[in-house]
Amino acid sequence: MTASYISMKQVLYTHFTMKIDFEWRNVEGCGTLKTYSGVKSMFMGEYQHTVDTKGRLIVPSKFREYLMDGFVLTRGLDNCLFGYPMEEWKRLEEKLKALPVTKKDARAFARFFFSGATEVEIDKQGRVNIPSSLLDYAKVEKDCVVIGVSSRIEIWSKSSWDSYYDESEQSFNEIAENIIDFDF
């Protein structure tokens, strides 16, 4: 299979509307983390996995290399778990620490986000042990879906992901029109 090349300038909005300018270089290898001009890493893809009775999840092989130094798992939005490489977590942590402590919503969000956070490491078999409190929050019992979402991974219970995907698929075009003009 030959690689397809696309050259297009886009402005993406990441956490807290931080702008990053980048160029797509190579489209092949969907699901892998790539380095682009201006963007250090990008997680992509959807992977069906299971969590064993001890709370261990095999991390998709295409993500492992970029998470081998450890990463942070925390409660995410929409009842999933967010996983951040350490470097990305540190950037996000600085932004959250900059929120005004005098604002009730800022305090509530920081409490929610940090109280669920835990550093995890991938073992020699490519597994990560997820604390039961996080599995309970995300309603992950056995079957789960691990997705790449730019600078983070998300871990969903299979049933929650299927419901979310079905609902979002119906309104994807409308959502795209309302958030930003990507000029696809």
Residue, then its C-alpha position, 0 to 999 in steps of 0.5 A: m500500500t502506498a502512502s497518501y500525502i495531503s498538504m493542508k493548513q488547519v487550525l485546531y482547537t485543543h483544551f481551553t481553546m489553545k490554537i495549534d497550527f500544523e500540516w498533515r504529512n502522511v495519512e497512512g498508519c491510522g491509529t498510530l501516534k504521529t509527530y507533526s509540525g507544531v503538534k508533538s503527538m496525536f492519538m487516533g483510532e478505535y480499539q475493542h478491548t476487555v478489562d480482566t477481573k483484576g482491573r487490567l487493560i491491554v493498551p493498544s499496541k499503537f499507543r504503548e510506545y508513547l505511554m511507556d514512561g507512564f501516563v495519568l488516568t482520570r475521570g473524563l467527561d461523558n462518563c469515560l476515562f481520559g488518559y494523558p501522556m505525562e508531558e500533556w498532563k503537565r501542560l493541562e495541569e498548569k492550565l487548570k492551576a491557572l483557573p481562578v480559585t474564586k470561581k465556584d465552577a473552576r474549583a468544582f472542575a479542578r476537584f473533579f479532575f484531580s481527585g480522580a487522577t492517578e499515575v499508571e504504568i504499562d507492565k511488560q505484557g502491555r497492560v495497565n491496572i485501572p483503579s476500581s473507582l475509575l472503572d466504576y465511574a466509567k461503568v467498565e465491567k469487562d468489554c471496553v473501547v479505547i479511542g485516540v482523541s488527539s492528545r489523549i486516549e479515552i476508555w469507554s465501557k462498550s455499551s456507553w461508547d455504542s450509545y454515545y456513538d449512535e447519538s453523535e453519528q446522527s448529529f455529526n454534520e450539525i455538530a461540525e457546522n456549529i463548532i468550527d469551519f475546517d474546510f475539509 
